[in-house]
Amino acid sequence: MERKYYNQLVEILLLKPKGLKLSAIAAYLYNVNSGLWVEEGLYERIYWQTKRYLYRESKKKDSIFKSVKGKWGYYAIKPHYARQLRIQFKENH
């Protein structure tokens, strides 16, 4: 996953601590990164990159991402990482 998508992914998931559906995450990333002339297949590429990345990362114990139990296709940031990231964000701004 490209670094800019990673940063935007963390940003959007910090706003929704209970998690977001994969399609909403992909739509957000697409809207932020598309311009007036949309590249053919951009949404699909963003969707599949995000899906593979979040699925793989949510299986790792040391990842900041988790799949939301009971909600298929929903992902969130683990609570202890979310608190730490919010503190870092406040200190930097």
Residue pairs with C-beta under 8 A, 6 or more apart in sequence:
1 9
1 49
1 50
1 53
2 49
4 33
5 29
5 33
5 46
5 49
5 50
8 28
8 29
8 32
8 33
9 25
9 29
9 50
9 54
10 64
10 77
10 85
12 20
12 25
12 28
12 29
13 19
13 20
13 25
13 65
13 75
13 76
13 77
13 82
14 77
14 82
14 85
14 86
14 89
16 76
17 76
17 77
17 79
17 82
18 68
18 76
19 68
19 71
19 74
19 75
19 76
20 74
20 75
20 76
21 71
21 73
21 74
22 47
22 50
22 51
22 54
22 73
22 74
22 75
23 47
23 73
25 50
25 54
25 75
26 43
26 46
26 47
26 50
26 51
27 43
29 46
29 50
30 42
30 43
30 46
30 47
33 42
33 46
34 42
34 43
54 65
54 67
54 75
55 67
57 63
57 64
57 65
58 65
58 66
58 67
58 75
63 78
64 77
64 78
64 81
64 85
65 75
65 76
65 77
65 78
66 75
66 76
66 77
66 78
67 74
67 75
68 74
68 75
68 76
76 82
77 85
